[in-house]
Amino acid sequence: MIRINENYTKLKASYLFSDIAKRVSAFVAANPSKPVIRLGIGDVTEPLPAVCVEALHAATDEMAKRETFKGYGPEQGYAFLREAIAAHDYAARKCPIEADEIFVSDGSKCDCGNIQEIFGTDIRLAIPDPVYPVYLDTNVMAGRTGGNVDGRYTGITYLDSTPANGYVPAIPATAADLIYLCFPNNPTGAVATKAQLAAWVAYAKKNQAIILFDSAYEAYIRDPAIPHSIYEIDGARDVAIEFRSFSKTAGFTGTRCAYTVVPKSLKAFDAAGKEHSVHALWNRRHTTKFNGVAYPIQKAAAAIFTPEGQKQTRALTDFYLGNAKLIREAMGKLGLPCVGGDNAPYIWINTGRDSWEFFDLLLDKAQVVCTPGAGFGKCGEGHVRISAFNSRANVEAALTRIAAALK
Ligand SMILES: *Cc1c(COP(=O)(O)O)cnc(C)c1O
């Protein structure tokens, strides 16, 4: 009799987005004349930058001719893209990262989810709360946790992000081997200072641990003092893996291109205490299970690094940040404390009441959809996330309605 991986039965069913959809469709059915505005989505709304579309067309034409046709490319990504990433995202910020330490992939979600399989099943994990669910669920699937008790898996050190710590979790008192961090954060929009990241690097060094740093939203940072990469911290090369994606940077959520940086100086240990290169392990895993990102997509991604591409992607993130600023100002006027929105496309609102109750209130009174924070973890209770990914007209209309509803 074929057996299942029973770790999957431990997974707490994520009802978040289906619950939202159910409540919204019930509301729409009962109120067909009231159009709903969705500020709950974590997906971009604006089209691809023109440079990317031109590069896609040109590369597609290359695929149509025998002389320029491409079959399988390098699993790690074409050199033209890896070199552009190394130059623009790392060398330009004085981060000591080489092109051959960059692994191009079809998404950070996959990379964040897959990375854990090169580490032992009995390692100690530290994971933020609230959190991007991928970090947690992939470790549950791999058997690194116990069951879910009162909304939390046993065997994990949760890193609480609360109003008290400004939504940047403190270094835990206990040791962990693998630490997940995400800044600018989804869902809170909070950012970490250089000093805060330096403390995490020191903690990882002390514990011979590894930090998994998700910087999917680095393109939204406007404060020049905030680091874009963990490698802006001295010594981070020896303790950190970084995930980046073109999804939120350049509207690639439906186009699919991202990358993971695994420095060659990063070490992990076997049961006998012998050192192993994490870069070699990830290279083995990546080349065994992945066959590269489509050539036209990599060309489209490389176009982001041209001067025109930099201008266009900046305009794109500026546009969403303009929405975010309007949302923050509106929440401020309503007296609702919030973080995010200044260096991130999300605004995290401390509602002072149950997060689903606030969700229902906004839906019923303003026909606006937000995301209840409780869906991202225990510490998300009492909060909602509002996303800046929308048209300006929708954001303005939604804010007018929210102001009227909460008056
Ligand atoms: C959107 C997002 C990503 C990017 O995922 P892709 O698979 O590259 O689209 C990664 N991390 C977080 C926290 C995100 O919100």
The ligand as an SDF file (V2000), in Angstrom:
LIG
                    3D

 15 15  0  0  0  0  0  0  0  0999 V2000
    6.7740   37.9660   -4.0280 C   0  0  0  0  0  0  0  0  0  0  0  0
    7.7780   37.4170   -3.0870 C   0  0  0  0  0  0  0  0  0  0  0  0
    8.8710   36.6840   -3.5450 C   0  0  0  0  0  0  0  0  0  0  0  0
    9.0990   36.4750   -5.0280 C   0  0  0  0  0  0  0  0  0  0  0  0
    8.5800   35.2800   -5.4550 O   0  0  0  0  0  0  0  0  0  0  0  0
    8.7350   34.8350   -6.9690 P   0  0  0  0  0  0  0  0  0  0  0  0
    8.5500   33.3500   -6.8940 O   0  0  0  0  0  0  0  0  0  0  0  0
   10.1260   35.2080   -7.4190 O   0  0  0  0  0  0  0  0  0  0  0  0
    7.6750   35.5280   -7.7570 O   0  0  0  0  0  0  0  0  0  0  0  0
    9.7880   36.2130   -2.6240 C   0  0  0  0  0  0  0  0  0  0  0  0
    9.6450   36.4610   -1.3170 N   0  0  0  0  0  0  0  0  0  0  0  0
    8.6270   37.1690   -0.8340 C   0  0  0  0  0  0  0  0  0  0  0  0
    8.5530   37.4320    0.6160 C   0  0  0  0  0  0  0  0  0  0  0  0
    7.6460   37.6510   -1.7010 C   0  0  0  0  0  0  0  0  0  0  0  0
    6.6180   38.3420   -1.2090 O   0  0  0  0  0  0  0  0  0  0  0  0
  1  2  1  0
  2  3  1  0
  2 14  2  0
  3  4  1  0
  3 10  2  0
  4  5  1  0
  5  6  1  0
  6  7  2  0
  6  8  1  0
  6  9  1  0
 10 11  1  0
 11 12  2  0
 12 13  1  0
 12 14  1  0
 14 15  1  0
M  END
$$$$
